[in-house]
Amino acid sequence: MTLTTLARTLYLDSEFGVPQELPKAGSTLENPYVYDATARELKAMAERGLVEIIDERVSFRTPDKLIEQLRFKRVR
């Protein structure tokens, strides 16, 4: 049995070279900690050359400095 993360699902569902915004409303990503964890996983995928991070916004309202917005595109 293989577990698929939200980030991997978003990656696999995205088209090559098309900018995607990590969705927030109406999904499990409405929770800021789940959103941040998924965004950080996409950033790790960028380090492996799978995606390119186009834009990122971090919230400084909390001591955790959570990622609150992320845009990426699939490159591999």
All heavy atoms as a GROMACS GRO file, in nm:
protein
  615
    1MET      N    1   0.084  -0.117   0.000
    1MET     CA    2   0.000   0.000   0.000
    1MET      C    3   0.089   0.125   0.000
    1MET      O    4   0.178   0.140   0.083
    1MET     CB    5  -0.089  -0.001   0.123
    1MET     CG    6  -0.182   0.114   0.132
    1MET     SD    7  -0.295   0.081   0.267
    1MET     CE    8  -0.342   0.243   0.304
    2THR      N    9   0.066   0.215  -0.092
    2THR     CA   10   0.144   0.337  -0.103
    2THR      C   11   0.058   0.455  -0.061
    2THR      O   12  -0.055   0.469  -0.106
    2THR     CB   13   0.190   0.359  -0.249
    2THR    OG1   14   0.263   0.244  -0.289
    2THR    CG2   15   0.276   0.481  -0.260
    3LEU      N   16   0.114   0.539   0.026
    3LEU     CA   17   0.043   0.660   0.067
    3LEU      C   18   0.084   0.774  -0.026
    3LEU      O   19   0.201   0.791  -0.057
    3LEU     CB   20   0.079   0.696   0.211
    3LEU     CG   21   0.033   0.597   0.316
    3LEU    CD1   22   0.084   0.640   0.452
    3LEU    CD2   23  -0.117   0.585   0.318
    4THR      N   24  -0.013   0.852  -0.068
    4THR     CA   25   0.013   0.966  -0.152
    4THR      C   26  -0.017   1.093  -0.073
    4THR      O   27  -0.122   1.106  -0.014
    4THR     CB   28  -0.076   0.962  -0.279
    4THR    OG1   29  -0.050   0.839  -0.346
    4THR    CG2   30  -0.044   1.076  -0.372
    5THR      N   31   0.080   1.184  -0.073
    5THR     CA   32   0.061   1.310  -0.002
    5THR      C   33  -0.015   1.408  -0.089
    5THR      O   34  -0.026   1.390  -0.211
    5THR     CB   35   0.196   1.370   0.038
    5THR    OG1   36   0.268   1.402  -0.082
    5THR    CG2   37   0.277   1.275   0.124
    6LEU      N   38  -0.065   1.514  -0.026
    6LEU     CA   39  -0.134   1.620  -0.102
    6LEU      C   40  -0.040   1.682  -0.205
    6LEU      O   41  -0.079   1.707  -0.319
    6LEU     CB   42  -0.186   1.728  -0.007
    6LEU     CG   43  -0.302   1.688   0.083
    6LEU    CD1   44  -0.326   1.797   0.187
    6LEU    CD2   45  -0.427   1.665   0.002
    7ALA      N   46   0.085   1.706  -0.166
    7ALA     CA   47   0.181   1.768  -0.258
    7ALA      C   48   0.205   1.677  -0.379
    7ALA      O   49   0.208   1.724  -0.492
    7ALA     CB   50   0.312   1.797  -0.187
    8ARG      N   51   0.221   1.548  -0.355
    8ARG     CA   52   0.244   1.455  -0.467
    8ARG      C   53   0.122   1.449  -0.559
    8ARG      O   54   0.135   1.446  -0.680
    8ARG     CB   55   0.278   1.318  -0.413
    8ARG     CG   56   0.307   1.217  -0.522
    8ARG     CD   57   0.407   1.115  -0.478
    8ARG     NE   58   0.424   1.011  -0.576
    8ARG     CZ   59   0.507   1.020  -0.680
    8ARG    NH1   60   0.578   1.128  -0.696
    8ARG    NH2   61   0.518   0.922  -0.766
    9THR      N   62   0.004   1.449  -0.500
    9THR     CA   63  -0.118   1.448  -0.582
    9THR      C   64  -0.127   1.574  -0.667
    9THR      O   65  -0.157   1.566  -0.786
    9THR     CB   66  -0.243   1.436  -0.491
    9THR    OG1   67  -0.235   1.313  -0.419
    9THR    CG2   68  -0.370   1.439  -0.571
   10LEU      N   69  -0.098   1.690  -0.608
   10LEU     CA   70  -0.100   1.816  -0.684
   10LEU      C   71   0.003   1.813  -0.795
   10LEU      O   72  -0.022   1.857  -0.907
   10LEU     CB   73  -0.075   1.935  -0.592
   10LEU     CG   74  -0.188   1.967  -0.496
   10LEU    CD1   75  -0.138   2.062  -0.387
   10LEU    CD2   76  -0.304   2.029  -0.570
   11TYR      N   77   0.120   1.760  -0.765
   11TYR     CA   78   0.226   1.747  -0.864
   11TYR      C   79   0.182   1.659  -0.981
   11TYR      O   80   0.194   1.696  -1.098
   11TYR     CB   81   0.353   1.691  -0.799
   11TYR     CG   82   0.457   1.644  -0.895
   11TYR    CD1   83   0.538   1.735  -0.963
   11TYR    CD2   84   0.478   1.509  -0.919
   11TYR    CE1   85   0.634   1.693  -1.053
   11TYR    CE2   86   0.574   1.466  -1.007
   11TYR     CZ   87   0.652   1.557  -1.074
   11TYR     OH   88   0.747   1.514  -1.164
   12LEU      N   89   0.129   1.542  -0.950
   12LEU     CA   90   0.088   1.449  -1.054
   12LEU      C   91  -0.030   1.501  -1.137
   12LEU      O   92  -0.042   1.469  -1.255
   12LEU     CB   93   0.053   1.313  -0.993
   12LEU     CG   94   0.171   1.237  -0.932
   12LEU    CD1   95   0.122   1.114  -0.857
   12LEU    CD2   96   0.272   1.200  -1.039
   13ASP      N   97  -0.117   1.580  -1.076
   13ASP     CA   98  -0.233   1.635  -1.146
   13ASP      C   99  -0.200   1.759  -1.228
   13ASP      O  100  -0.283   1.804  -1.308
   13ASP     CB  101  -0.345   1.668  -1.048
   13ASP     CG  102  -0.411   1.544  -0.991
   13ASP    OD1  103  -0.390   1.434  -1.047
   13ASP    OD2  104  -0.483   1.557  -0.891
   14SER      N  105  -0.082   1.819  -1.206
   14SER     CA  106  -0.049   1.943  -1.276
   14SER      C  107   0.008   1.915  -1.416
   14SER      O  108   0.060   1.807  -1.442
   14SER     CB  109   0.051   2.025  -1.194
   14SER     OG  110   0.174   1.955  -1.181
   15GLU      N  111  -0.005   2.016  -1.502
   15GLU     CA  112   0.049   2.005  -1.637
   15GLU      C  113   0.189   2.063  -1.639
   15GLU      O  114   0.221   2.156  -1.565
   15GLU     CB  115  -0.040   2.083  -1.735
   15GLU     CG  116  -0.179   2.026  -1.749
   15GLU     CD  117  -0.262   2.105  -1.848
   15GLU    OE1  118  -0.207   2.145  -1.953
   15GLU    OE2  119  -0.379   2.128  -1.820
   16PHE      N  120   0.273   2.011  -1.729
   16PHE     CA  121   0.410   2.061  -1.741
   16PHE      C  122   0.410   2.208  -1.782
   16PHE      O  123   0.342   2.248  -1.876
   16PHE     CB  124   0.488   1.980  -1.846
   16PHE     CG  125   0.520   1.841  -1.800
   16PHE    CD1  126   0.443   1.734  -1.842
   16PHE    CD2  127   0.627   1.818  -1.716
   16PHE    CE1  128   0.472   1.605  -1.800
   16PHE    CE2  129   0.657   1.690  -1.673
   16PHE     CZ  130   0.580   1.583  -1.715
   17GLY      N  131   0.488   2.289  -1.709
   17GLY     CA  132   0.508   2.428  -1.745
   17GLY      C  133   0.393   2.523  -1.719
   17GLY      O  134   0.403   2.641  -1.749
   18VAL      N  135   0.285   2.475  -1.663
   18VAL     CA  136   0.167   2.559  -1.637
   18VAL      C  137   0.168   2.601  -1.490
   18VAL      O  138   0.165   2.514  -1.402
   18VAL     CB  139   0.036   2.486  -1.671
   18VAL    CG1  140  -0.084   2.572  -1.638
   18VAL    CG2  141   0.034   2.442  -1.816
   19PRO      N  142   0.174   2.730  -1.462
   19PRO     CA  143   0.173   2.775  -1.322
   19PRO      C  144   0.047   2.728  -1.249
   19PRO      O  145  -0.063   2.733  -1.303
   19PRO     CB  146   0.177   2.927  -1.333
   19PRO     CG  147   0.237   2.955  -1.467
   19PRO     CD  148   0.189   2.843  -1.555
   20GLN      N  149   0.068   2.681  -1.127
   20GLN     CA  150  -0.041   2.633  -1.042
   20GLN      C  151  -0.033   2.705  -0.909
   20GLN      O  152   0.076   2.724  -0.856
   20GLN     CB  153  -0.025   2.483  -1.015
   20GLN     CG  154  -0.018   2.396  -1.136
   20GLN     CD  155  -0.155   2.378  -1.197
   20GLN    OE1  156  -0.253   2.357  -1.127
   20GLN    NE2  157  -0.162   2.384  -1.327
   21GLU      N  158  -0.146   2.738  -0.854
   21GLU     CA  159  -0.148   2.794  -0.719
   21GLU      C  160  -0.191   2.684  -0.624
   21GLU      O  161  -0.285   2.610  -0.653
   21GLU     CB  162  -0.243   2.913  -0.709
   21GLU     CG  163  -0.242   2.974  -0.572
   21GLU     CD  164  -0.264   3.123  -0.575
   21GLU    OE1  165  -0.266   3.183  -0.682
   21GLU    OE2  166  -0.282   3.177  -0.466
   22LEU      N  167  -0.121   2.673  -0.515
   22LEU     CA  168  -0.160   2.577  -0.414
   22LEU      C  169  -0.294   2.625  -0.358
   22LEU      O  170  -0.303   2.732  -0.301
   22LEU     CB  171  -0.053   2.574  -0.305
   22LEU     CG  172  -0.061   2.466  -0.199
   22LEU    CD1  173  -0.066   2.327  -0.262
   22LEU    CD2  174   0.058   2.476  -0.106
   23PRO      N  175  -0.402   2.547  -0.382
   23PRO     CA  176  -0.536   2.593  -0.342
   23PRO      C  177  -0.552   2.596  -0.191
   23PRO      O  178  -0.486   2.524  -0.118
   23PRO     CB  179  -0.629   2.490  -0.405
   23PRO     CG  180  -0.547   2.367  -0.414
   23PRO     CD  181  -0.405   2.413  -0.436
   24LYS      N  182  -0.641   2.681  -0.145
   24LYS     CA  183  -0.665   2.693  -0.001
   24LYS      C  184  -0.811   2.667   0.032
   24LYS      O  185  -0.842   2.576   0.105
   24LYS     CB  186  -0.627   2.834   0.044
   24LYS     CG  187  -0.567   2.840   0.181
   24LYS     CD  188  -0.539   2.981   0.220
   24LYS     CE  189  -0.391   3.004   0.225
   24LYS     NZ  190  -0.354   3.128   0.288
   25ALA      N  191  -0.898   2.746  -0.024
   25ALA     CA  192  -1.041   2.740   0.010
   25ALA      C  193  -1.105   2.610  -0.037
   25ALA      O  194  -1.075   2.561  -0.145
   25ALA     CB  195  -1.114   2.858  -0.050
   26GLY      N  196  -1.191   2.557   0.047
   26GLY     CA  197  -1.269   2.440   0.008
   26GLY      C  198  -1.193   2.310   0.007
   26GLY      O  199  -1.234   2.215  -0.056
   27SER      N  200  -1.079   2.304   0.076
   27SER     CA  201  -1.002   2.180   0.078
   27SER      C  202  -0.940   2.162   0.216
   27SER      O  203  -0.952   2.247   0.303
   27SER     CB  204  -0.891   2.185  -0.028
   27SER     OG  205  -0.788   2.275   0.011
   28THR      N  206  -0.870   2.052   0.236
   28THR     CA  207  -0.802   2.030   0.363
   28THR      C  208  -0.690   2.130   0.383
   28THR      O  209  -0.640   2.147   0.493
   28THR     CB  210  -0.744   1.888   0.371
   28THR    OG1  211  -0.657   1.868   0.259
   28THR    CG2  212  -0.853   1.784   0.370
   29LEU      N  213  -0.652   2.201   0.276
   29LEU     CA  214  -0.546   2.300   0.286
   29LEU      C  215  -0.593   2.431   0.350
   29LEU      O  216  -0.515   2.525   0.362
   29LEU     CB  217  -0.486   2.327   0.147
   29LEU     CG  218  -0.414   2.208   0.085
   29LEU    CD1  219  -0.372   2.239  -0.058
   29LEU    CD2  220  -0.296   2.166   0.167
   30GLU      N  221  -0.720   2.437   0.390
   30GLU     CA  222  -0.769   2.555   0.463
   30GLU      C  223  -0.700   2.568   0.598
   30GLU      O  224  -0.684   2.677   0.649
   30GLU     CB  225  -0.920   2.549   0.481
   30GLU     CG  226  -0.995   2.584   0.356
   30GLU     CD  227  -1.144   2.586   0.377
   30GLU    OE1  228  -1.199   2.486   0.426
   30GLU    OE2  229  -1.206   2.689   0.345
   31ASN      N  230  -0.658   2.458   0.654
   31ASN     CA  231  -0.583   2.461   0.780
   31ASN      C  232  -0.443   2.515   0.748
   31ASN      O  233  -0.372   2.459   0.666
   31ASN     CB  234  -0.574   2.320   0.838
   31ASN     CG  235  -0.497   2.316   0.967
   31ASN    OD1  236  -0.385   2.364   0.976
   31ASN    ND2  237  -0.557   2.254   1.068
   32PRO      N  238  -0.400   2.625   0.812
   32PRO     CA  239  -0.272   2.687   0.778
   32PRO      C  240  -0.152   2.595   0.799
   32PRO      O  241  -0.053   2.605   0.727
   32PRO     CB  242  -0.264   2.810   0.868
   32PRO     CG  243  -0.373   2.799   0.966
   32PRO     CD  244  -0.472   2.698   0.916
   33TYR      N  245  -0.160   2.502   0.894
   33TYR     CA  246  -0.048   2.411   0.917
   33TYR      C  247  -0.041   2.302   0.810
   33TYR      O  248   0.068   2.261   0.769
   33TYR     CB  249  -0.057   2.350   1.057
   33TYR     CG  250  -0.031   2.454   1.164
   33TYR    CD1  251  -0.136   2.518   1.227
   33TYR    CD2  252   0.098   2.489   1.199
   33TYR    CE1  253  -0.113   2.616   1.323
   33TYR    CE2  254   0.123   2.587   1.294
   33TYR     CZ  255   0.017   2.650   1.356
   33TYR     OH  256   0.040   2.747   1.450
   34VAL      N  257  -0.154   2.257   0.763
   34VAL     CA  258  -0.157   2.160   0.653
   34VAL      C  259  -0.108   2.227   0.525
   34VAL      O  260  -0.028   2.170   0.450
   34VAL     CB  261  -0.300   2.102   0.633
   34VAL    CG1  262  -0.307   2.013   0.510
   34VAL    CG2  263  -0.343   2.026   0.758
   35TYR      N  264  -0.152   2.350   0.502
   35TYR     CA  265  -0.107   2.427   0.384
   35TYR      C  266   0.044   2.443   0.388
   35TYR      O  267   0.114   2.418   0.290
   35TYR     CB  268  -0.176   2.564   0.381
   35TYR     CG  269  -0.153   2.639   0.251
   35TYR    CD1  270  -0.247   2.634   0.150
   35TYR    CD2  271  -0.038   2.714   0.231
   35TYR    CE1  272  -0.226   2.702   0.030
   35TYR    CE2  273  -0.016   2.783   0.112
   35TYR     CZ  274  -0.111   2.776   0.012
   35TYR     OH  275  -0.090   2.843  -0.105
   36ASP      N  276   0.098   2.484   0.503
   36ASP     CA  277   0.241   2.505   0.517
   36ASP      C  278   0.319   2.376   0.493
   36ASP      O  279   0.419   2.376   0.421
   36ASP     CB  280   0.271   2.560   0.657
   36ASP     CG  281   0.419   2.583   0.677
   36ASP    OD1  282   0.472   2.684   0.624
   36ASP    OD2  283   0.485   2.501   0.746
   37ALA      N  284   0.273   2.266   0.549
   37ALA     CA  285   0.342   2.138   0.531
   37ALA      C  286   0.343   2.095   0.384
   37ALA      O  287   0.444   2.047   0.332
   37ALA     CB  288   0.276   2.030   0.617
   38THR      N  289   0.232   2.116   0.315
   38THR     CA  290   0.223   2.081   0.174
   38THR      C  291   0.314   2.172   0.091
   38THR      O  292   0.384   2.125   0.001
   38THR     CB  293   0.076   2.090   0.126
   38THR    OG1  294  -0.004   2.003   0.207
   38THR    CG2  295   0.062   2.050  -0.020
   39ALA      N  296   0.314   2.301   0.123
   39ALA     CA  297   0.401   2.396   0.052
   39ALA      C  298   0.548   2.359   0.073
   39ALA      O  299   0.628   2.363  -0.021
   39ALA     CB  300   0.374   2.538   0.101
   40ARG      N  301   0.584   2.322   0.194
   40ARG     CA  302   0.723   2.284   0.221
   40ARG      C  303   0.762   2.156   0.148
   40ARG      O  304   0.874   2.139   0.104
   40ARG     CB  305   0.746   2.272   0.371
   40ARG     CG  306   0.742   2.409   0.438
   40ARG     CD  307   0.770   2.404   0.586
   40ARG     NE  308   0.740   2.532   0.648
   40ARG     CZ  309   0.821   2.638   0.645
   40ARG    NH1  310   0.936   2.631   0.583
   40ARG    NH2  311   0.785   2.751   0.705
   41GLU      N  312   0.667   2.065   0.133
   41GLU     CA  313   0.695   1.944   0.056
   41GLU      C  314   0.716   1.979  -0.092
   41GLU      O  315   0.803   1.922  -0.157
   41GLU     CB  316   0.582   1.843   0.072
   41GLU     CG  317   0.613   1.710   0.010
   41GLU     CD  318   0.509   1.603   0.036
   41GLU    OE1  319   0.424   1.622   0.125
   41GLU    OE2  320   0.514   1.501  -0.033
   42LEU      N  321   0.637   2.072  -0.144
   42LEU     CA  322   0.658   2.116  -0.283
   42LEU      C  323   0.793   2.185  -0.297
   42LEU      O  324   0.861   2.168  -0.399
   42LEU     CB  325   0.545   2.209  -0.327
   42LEU     CG  326   0.414   2.139  -0.364
   42LEU    CD1  327   0.300   2.238  -0.372
   42LEU    CD2  328   0.430   2.063  -0.495
   43LYS      N  329   0.836   2.260  -0.196
   43LYS     CA  330   0.968   2.323  -0.200
   43LYS      C  331   1.078   2.216  -0.201
   43LYS      O  332   1.179   2.232  -0.270
   43LYS     CB  333   0.985   2.418  -0.082
   43LYS     CG  334   0.902   2.545  -0.097
   43LYS     CD  335   0.916   2.636   0.021
   43LYS     CE  336   1.056   2.693   0.024
   43LYS     NZ  337   1.072   2.802   0.122
   44ALA      N  338   1.058   2.108  -0.128
   44ALA     CA  339   1.154   1.997  -0.132
   44ALA      C  340   1.157   1.932  -0.269
   44ALA      O  341   1.263   1.892  -0.318
   44ALA     CB  342   1.119   1.895  -0.024
   45MET      N  343   1.041   1.924  -0.333
   45MET     CA  344   1.034   1.871  -0.469
   45MET      C  345   1.109   1.964  -0.566
   45MET      O  346   1.170   1.917  -0.662
   45MET     CB  347   0.888   1.852  -0.512
   45MET     CG  348   0.816   1.746  -0.432
   45MET     SD  349   0.639   1.742  -0.463
   45MET     CE  350   0.635   1.636  -0.606
   46ALA      N  351   1.105   2.093  -0.539
   46ALA     CA  352   1.178   2.190  -0.621
   46ALA      C  353   1.328   2.167  -0.609
   46ALA      O  354   1.402   2.177  -0.707
   46ALA     CB  355   1.142   2.333  -0.582
   47GLU      N  356   1.373   2.134  -0.489
   47GLU     CA  357   1.516   2.105  -0.469
   47GLU      C  358   1.560   1.981  -0.546
   47GLU      O  359   1.676   1.970  -0.584
   47GLU     CB  360   1.546   2.088  -0.320
   47GLU     CG  361   1.535   2.216  -0.242
   47GLU     CD  362   1.556   2.197  -0.093
   47GLU    OE1  363   1.592   2.085  -0.050
   47GLU    OE2  364   1.536   2.295  -0.019
   48ARG      N  365   1.467   1.891  -0.572
   48ARG     CA  366   1.497   1.770  -0.652
   48ARG      C  367   1.476   1.793  -0.801
   48ARG      O  368   1.491   1.701  -0.880
   48ARG     CB  369   1.410   1.655  -0.604
   48ARG     CG  370   1.440   1.615  -0.461
   48ARG     CD  371   1.379   1.482  -0.420
   48ARG     NE  372   1.248   1.455  -0.474
   48ARG     CZ  373   1.136   1.446  -0.403
   48ARG    NH1  374   1.140   1.464  -0.273
   48ARG    NH2  375   1.022   1.418  -0.462
   49GLY      N  376   1.434   1.916  -0.838
   49GLY     CA  377   1.418   1.950  -0.978
   49GLY      C  378   1.286   1.908  -1.040
   49GLY      O  379   1.272   1.908  -1.162
   50LEU      N  380   1.188   1.874  -0.959
   50LEU     CA  381   1.058   1.831  -1.011
   50LEU      C  382   0.966   1.947  -1.042
   50LEU      O  383   0.886   1.940  -1.136
   50LEU     CB  384   0.990   1.736  -0.912
   50LEU     CG  385   1.066   1.608  -0.880
   50LEU    CD1  386   0.998   1.531  -0.768
   50LEU    CD2  387   1.078   1.522  -1.005
   51VAL      N  388   0.972   2.051  -0.960
   51VAL     CA  389   0.890   2.170  -0.979
   51VAL      C  390   0.977   2.294  -0.964
   51VAL      O  391   1.088   2.287  -0.912
   51VAL     CB  392   0.771   2.178  -0.879
   51VAL    CG1  393   0.679   2.060  -0.892
   51VAL    CG2  394   0.819   2.194  -0.736
   52GLU      N  395   0.924   2.405  -1.010
   52GLU     CA  396   0.988   2.535  -0.989
   52GLU      C  397   0.892   2.620  -0.907
   52GLU      O  398   0.774   2.631  -0.941
   52GLU     CB  399   1.015   2.602  -1.123
   52GLU     CG  400   1.076   2.740  -1.111
   52GLU     CD  401   1.089   2.807  -1.247
   52GLU    OE1  402   1.100   2.738  -1.350
   52GLU    OE2  403   1.087   2.931  -1.249
   53ILE      N  404   0.941   2.679  -0.800
   53ILE     CA  405   0.859   2.768  -0.718
   53ILE      C  406   0.859   2.904  -0.785
   53ILE      O  407   0.964   2.963  -0.808
   53ILE     CB  408   0.913   2.779  -0.574
   53ILE    CG1  409   0.921   2.641  -0.507
   53ILE    CG2  410   0.826   2.876  -0.492
   53ILE    CD1  411   0.791   2.565  -0.497
   54ILE      N  412   0.740   2.953  -0.819
   54ILE     CA  413   0.726   3.081  -0.889
   54ILE      C  414   0.708   3.195  -0.790
   54ILE      O  415   0.764   3.302  -0.807
   54ILE     CB  416   0.605   3.076  -0.985
   54ILE    CG1  417   0.626   2.967  -1.089
   54ILE    CG2  418   0.582   3.211  -1.051
   54ILE    CD1  419   0.504   2.937  -1.171
   55ASP      N  420   0.629   3.170  -0.687
   55ASP     CA  421   0.599   3.275  -0.590
   55ASP      C  422   0.568   3.210  -0.456
   55ASP      O  423   0.508   3.103  -0.450
   55ASP     CB  424   0.479   3.358  -0.638
   55ASP     CG  425   0.450   3.478  -0.551
   55ASP    OD1  426   0.546   3.543  -0.507
   55ASP    OD2  427   0.332   3.506  -0.528
   56GLU      N  428   0.609   3.278  -0.351
   56GLU     CA  429   0.585   3.227  -0.216
   56GLU      C  430   0.563   3.346  -0.123
   56GLU      O  431   0.633   3.446  -0.131
   56GLU     CB  432   0.708   3.149  -0.169
   56GLU     CG  433   0.704   3.106  -0.027
   56GLU     CD  434   0.834   3.038   0.015
   56GLU    OE1  435   0.922   3.013  -0.069
   56GLU    OE2  436   0.847   3.012   0.136
   57ARG      N  437   0.463   3.332  -0.037
   57ARG     CA  438   0.439   3.436   0.062
   57ARG      C  439   0.431   3.371   0.200
   57ARG      O  440   0.360   3.273   0.220
   57ARG     CB  441   0.309   3.511   0.033
   57ARG     CG  442   0.294   3.634   0.124
   57ARG     CD  443   0.177   3.722   0.085
   57ARG     NE  444   0.053   3.649   0.104
   57ARG     CZ  445  -0.055   3.664   0.028
   57ARG    NH1  446  -0.054   3.750  -0.072
   57ARG    NH2  447  -0.164   3.596   0.051
   58VAL      N  448   0.509   3.427   0.292
   58VAL     CA  449   0.516   3.376   0.428
   58VAL      C  450   0.443   3.471   0.521
   58VAL      O  451   0.455   3.593   0.509
   58VAL     CB  452   0.664   3.359   0.472
   58VAL    CG1  453   0.673   3.313   0.616
   58VAL    CG2  454   0.736   3.264   0.380
   59SER      N  455   0.368   3.416   0.615
   59SER     CA  456   0.297   3.497   0.713
   59SER      C  457   0.389   3.526   0.831
   59SER      O  458   0.447   3.435   0.890
   59SER     CB  459   0.174   3.422   0.763
   59SER     OG  460   0.116   3.491   0.871
   60PHE      N  461   0.400   3.652   0.863
   60PHE     CA  462   0.480   3.692   0.979
   60PHE      C  463   0.390   3.726   1.097
   60PHE      O  464   0.436   3.779   1.197
   60PHE     CB  465   0.569   3.812   0.942
   60PHE     CG  466   0.675   3.774   0.843
   60PHE    CD1  467   0.658   3.802   0.708
   60PHE    CD2  468   0.789   3.708   0.884
   60PHE    CE1  469   0.755   3.766   0.616
   60PHE    CE2  470   0.887   3.672   0.793
   60PHE     CZ  471   0.870   3.701   0.658
   61ARG      N  472   0.260   3.693   1.085
   61ARG     CA  473   0.166   3.720   1.194
   61ARG      C  474   0.176   3.617   1.305
   61ARG      O  475   0.131   3.639   1.415
   61ARG     CB  476   0.023   3.721   1.140
   61ARG     CG  477  -0.003   3.836   1.045
   61ARG     CD  478  -0.142   3.825   0.993
   61ARG     NE  479  -0.148   3.705   0.909
   61ARG     CZ  480  -0.225   3.692   0.802
   61ARG    NH1  481  -0.306   3.788   0.768
   61ARG    NH2  482  -0.223   3.584   0.730
   62THR      N  483   0.234   3.501   1.275
   62THR     CA  484   0.249   3.396   1.374
   62THR      C  485   0.397   3.372   1.400
   62THR      O  486   0.480   3.396   1.312
   62THR     CB  487   0.185   3.264   1.326
   62THR    OG1  488   0.257   3.218   1.212
   62THR    CG2  489   0.039   3.281   1.292
   63PRO      N  490   0.432   3.324   1.515
   63PRO     CA  491   0.574   3.298   1.543
   63PRO      C  492   0.631   3.185   1.456
   63PRO      O  493   0.752   3.175   1.440
   63PRO     CB  494   0.577   3.261   1.691
   63PRO     CG  495   0.437   3.242   1.733
   63PRO     CD  496   0.348   3.302   1.631
   64ASP      N  497   0.543   3.104   1.398
   64ASP     CA  498   0.588   2.990   1.318
   64ASP      C  499   0.632   3.027   1.176
   64ASP      O  500   0.690   2.947   1.107
   64ASP     CB  501   0.477   2.884   1.310
   64ASP     CG  502   0.440   2.829   1.446
   64ASP    OD1  503   0.527   2.823   1.534
   64ASP    OD2  504   0.322   2.793   1.463
   65LYS      N  505   0.597   3.148   1.132
   65LYS     CA  506   0.628   3.193   0.995
   65LYS      C  507   0.582   3.089   0.892
   65LYS      O  508   0.660   3.031   0.819
   65LYS     CB  509   0.776   3.223   0.980
   65LYS     CG  510   0.819   3.342   1.063
   65LYS     CD  511   0.959   3.383   1.029
   65LYS     CE  512   0.996   3.511   1.094
   65LYS     NZ  513   1.028   3.509   1.232
   66LEU      N  514   0.452   3.068   0.887
   66LEU     CA  515   0.392   2.970   0.798
   66LEU      C  516   0.384   3.024   0.655
   66LEU      O  517   0.358   3.141   0.633
   66LEU     CB  518   0.252   2.934   0.846
   66LEU     CG  519   0.240   2.876   0.986
   66LEU    CD1  520   0.095   2.858   1.023
   66LEU    CD2  521   0.316   2.746   0.996
   67ILE      N  522   0.403   2.934   0.559
   67ILE     CA  523   0.382   2.969   0.419
   67ILE      C  524   0.231   2.980   0.399
   67ILE      O  525   0.157   2.886   0.429
   67ILE     CB  526   0.442   2.863   0.324
   67ILE    CG1  527   0.592   2.853   0.346
   67ILE    CG2  528   0.408   2.896   0.179
   67ILE    CD1  529   0.658   2.737   0.274
   68GLU      N  530   0.184   3.096   0.348
   68GLU     CA  531   0.040   3.114   0.331
   68GLU      C  532  -0.002   3.121   0.185
   68GLU      O  533  -0.120   3.122   0.156
   68GLU     CB  534  -0.008   3.238   0.408
   68GLU     CG  535   0.049   3.368   0.360
   68GLU     CD  536  -0.001   3.485   0.444
   68GLU    OE1  537  -0.060   3.465   0.552
   68GLU    OE2  538   0.020   3.598   0.399
   69GLN      N  539   0.095   3.128   0.095
   69GLN     CA  540   0.062   3.125  -0.048
   69GLN      C  541   0.183   3.071  -0.123
   69GLN      O  542   0.297   3.107  -0.094
   69GLN     CB  543   0.028   3.263  -0.099
   69GLN     CG  544  -0.014   3.264  -0.245
   69GLN     CD  545  -0.052   3.404  -0.292
   69GLN    OE1  546  -0.026   3.503  -0.225
   69GLN    NE2  547  -0.112   3.410  -0.406
   70LEU      N  548   0.156   2.984  -0.222
   70LEU     CA  549   0.264   2.926  -0.301
   70LEU      C  550   0.214   2.901  -0.442
   70LEU      O  551   0.104   2.848  -0.461
   70LEU     CB  552   0.312   2.794  -0.239
   70LEU     CG  553   0.434   2.735  -0.307
   70LEU    CD1  554   0.560   2.792  -0.240
   70LEU    CD2  555   0.435   2.585  -0.298
   71ARG      N  556   0.293   2.943  -0.539
   71ARG     CA  557   0.267   2.911  -0.681
   71ARG      C  558   0.386   2.833  -0.732
   71ARG      O  559   0.501   2.863  -0.699
   71ARG     CB  560   0.250   3.039  -0.763
   71ARG     CG  561   0.122   3.114  -0.724
   71ARG     CD  562   0.096   3.234  -0.811
   71ARG     NE  563   0.058   3.185  -0.942
   71ARG     CZ  564   0.100   3.237  -1.057
   71ARG    NH1  565   0.182   3.339  -1.059
   71ARG    NH2  566   0.061   3.188  -1.172
   72PHE      N  567   0.359   2.731  -0.813
   72PHE     CA  568   0.465   2.646  -0.867
   72PHE      C  569   0.430   2.602  -1.007
   72PHE      O  570   0.316   2.617  -1.052
   72PHE     CB  571   0.485   2.523  -0.777
   72PHE     CG  572   0.370   2.424  -0.784
   72PHE    CD1  573   0.377   2.314  -0.867
   72PHE    CD2  574   0.257   2.442  -0.706
   72PHE    CE1  575   0.272   2.224  -0.874
   72PHE    CE2  576   0.152   2.352  -0.712
   72PHE     CZ  577   0.160   2.242  -0.796
   73LYS      N  578   0.529   2.550  -1.077
   73LYS     CA  579   0.500   2.484  -1.205
   73LYS      C  580   0.583   2.358  -1.212
   73LYS      O  581   0.694   2.350  -1.163
   73LYS     CB  582   0.524   2.576  -1.324
   73LYS     CG  583   0.666   2.613  -1.351
   73LYS     CD  584   0.674   2.700  -1.475
   73LYS     CE  585   0.818   2.746  -1.496
   73LYS     NZ  586   0.830   2.830  -1.612
   74ARG      N  587   0.525   2.258  -1.274
   74ARG     CA  588   0.589   2.129  -1.291
   74ARG      C  589   0.691   2.139  -1.404
   74ARG      O  590   0.659   2.187  -1.512
   74ARG     CB  591   0.484   2.023  -1.323
   74ARG     CG  592   0.536   1.884  -1.333
   74ARG     CD  593   0.424   1.788  -1.354
   74ARG     NE  594   0.475   1.654  -1.373
   74ARG     CZ  595   0.399   1.547  -1.388
   74ARG    NH1  596   0.267   1.561  -1.385
   74ARG    NH2  597   0.454   1.430  -1.405
   75VAL      N  598   0.813   2.093  -1.378
   75VAL     CA  599   0.916   2.098  -1.482
   75VAL      C  600   0.964   1.959  -1.522
   75VAL      O  601   1.031   1.945  -1.625
   75VAL     CB  602   1.037   2.185  -1.439
   75VAL    CG1  603   0.996   2.330  -1.428
   75VAL    CG2  604   1.099   2.136  -1.310
   76ARG      N  605   0.930   1.860  -1.443
   76ARG     CA  606   0.969   1.723  -1.478
   76ARG      C  607   0.858   1.627  -1.448
   76ARG      O  608   0.778   1.644  -1.364
   76ARG     CB  609   1.089   1.681  -1.393
   76ARG     CG  610   1.202   1.636  -1.474
   76ARG     CD  611   1.325   1.599  -1.398
   76ARG     NE  612   1.301   1.545  -1.265
   76ARG     CZ  613   1.389   1.472  -1.203
   76ARG    NH1  614   1.503   1.445  -1.258
   76ARG    NH2  615   1.366   1.428  -1.083
   0.00000   0.00000   0.00000
